[in-house]
Amino acid sequence: MLIETELTPNPATIKFLPGRAVMENGTRDFAAPEEAEASPLAEALFGLGDVTGVFFGREFISVTAAPGTDWSSLKPDVLAILLDHFSANMPLFKPAAAGFAVPSADADYPLDDPEDADIVVQIKELIETRIRPAVANDGGDIVYRGFQKGIVFLQMQGACAGCPSSSATLKNGIEQLLKHYVPEVVEVRAA
């Protein structure tokens, strides 16, 4: 089995492509070791000590290293864990967590106004068809969290969450695209 790697715009994160589906539906972001209890693979990666984030995409896994970590020494260990996991056809999640995908919006996020339903549909469609594929190419994902008074709230995940260019991506890329196609959008904010 060959696992390809790709650099991401986030220098702390590398994207690993096992050549097969990782997630059938949705994505899963593990931002801390405590969150990894649902997945033996995520637990093993965090167990290396220098890993601060693991993200499962449709066909890739992004791994984020702690500041100051030398990827040349960490990468072989990550590859070994991934090779062992996928070669043995081990489950991605423990049985109790198997149905988990993207967490639902928390109460901290604004609720959509029912009067904005058509606008929200347009925003979500643009995210799904134009934005999400581009963000996935960079080893991450983007999650819609709400639309309120012209402001779209989005959450960056995976390689994109801690990327130095994520604010530029939100403002110069995503915000401009949404404003162009949905005139009611006046701003995009990170949730």
N, C-alpha and C positions, 0 to 999 in steps of 0.2 A: 504494500500500500504506500502511495506517495501522498504526502501532505504538502501542498504548496503554501508559500507565505507571501504576503504583500505588505509593504509599508503603508501606513496611513498618514493623513495630514497631522495626526497627533504623534509626536516623536516617542511618546511613552507607550504607544499601542501598536501591536502587530496583528494583522489579520491572518488567520490560518484557514486554509481551504482543504477539507479532507476528501473532496471529489465525490461527495454524496450529500444528501439532505441532512441537515443537522436538526432543524425544527420543521415539522410538517405545517404547523399553524402558528402564527404570531412570532414573537421574539421573547427573549428573557434576559434581563439585565441584572447582574449580581454586582452591586457596588461595594459590598463589604463581605468578609468571610462569614459573618453570622447569617447572611442571606443565602449562602451556598448549601445549607442543610438539605434543600430539596433535590440537589443533584450530586451524585457521586463524582461526576467529572469536574464540576465547579469546585467541589470540596478538595479534590486532588490538586487542582491548579492553585488554589489559595494555599494549600499545604506546602507549596514550595517556599513560602515566606516572603518572596519579593513581588508577589502578585497583589495588586490592589483593585482589580476589576476584571470581570469575565462577562462576556456578552455572547449569547447564542443567537445567530441570525438564521435565515432560511438555509443557507449553504456555507456558512462560515462561523468561526469562533474568533472573537477579538479578545486579546489578553492585554491588560494594561499593567505595566511594571511600576514599582515604587520609584519615586524620584531618586536619581543617582544610581539606579540599577543598570548594570552592563548587560545589554541584550545578548551579546555574544556568549555569555556564560549561562543566561537564563533560557535562551531559545532551545538548546538541545534537550533540556529537562521538560519544557512544555511539549515539544514534539514527541518525546518518549511517552508522556502521559496520554497524549492524543492518539498516538499509534496503538498503544496498548488498549485503550478504550474502544476505538473503532474496529480494530482487528478482531477483538473478542465479541463484537456486536453487543456490547453492554448497553443497558438502558440509560437514557440521558437523565431521567428523573426517577426518584424513588416512587414506588406505587402510589402512595398517598398524594403525591404532587403531580402525577402524570398529566392531569388536565389543565395545568397552569399555563397561561400565556402571558399577555401583558396585564399588569395590575390595572384595575379600574381606577378612574379618577378619584382622588381623595376629596374630602370636604373642603380642603384648602383651596381648591381650584374653583374658579367661577362656574356657575351653572349657566347653560345656554338659555337665552330667552326664547320661548316657543315662537315668538314673532319672527325670530331670525332663522327659522328652520331651513328655508331655501338657501340662505347665505352659508349656513353651516354645512349643508350638503355639498355646495360648490367647493368650499374650503377643503373638506375631507376628501373629495374626489381629486383635487389638485395635489394634495399631500400624497395620496395613494398612487397616482399615476405619474407624477412628475418629480416630486421631492423625495419620497421614500426610496425609489430605486437609486437615485444619485447619492443619498446618504449611506445606503447599504454598500455601495461601491467603496466608500471610505471606511467601512467596518463598523457602522453604527446604525441607528434607527432614530426615527422622530415620531413622537406620540402627540396626538392632538389632545389638549387638555381643556379647551374652552374658547368661547368667543363672547366678548362683552364690550359694549359701547365702542365698537370698531377695532378692538384689540384682540388679536389671536394669541392664545397661550399655547406654547409648544414645549415639549420636554425632549432634550437630546439624550441619547443613550449610547452605550458602547464607546467606540473610539471617539465619537463626537462629543461626549459629555464633558471631557476635560481638555478638549483640543484648544490650543491657543487661538485658532481661527474660528471657533464656533460662534462667537458674537458677530464676526464679520459675515459668516454664512447666514446667520439669522437675519441680519439687517440688510446686507447687500445682495444676498441671493434670494432667500425665501420671502422676505418682506416685499421686495420689489416684484417678484413673480405674483404673489397673492394680490398685491395692490393693482397690478396690471389687469388681472382677470376678474377680480372681485373688488369693484370700486368702493364698497362699504368698508373694506379693510383699511385702517389708517396706521396700524402699527402691529409688529410682531414682538412678543416678549417671551423670554425663557421662563418656563414654569418650574 
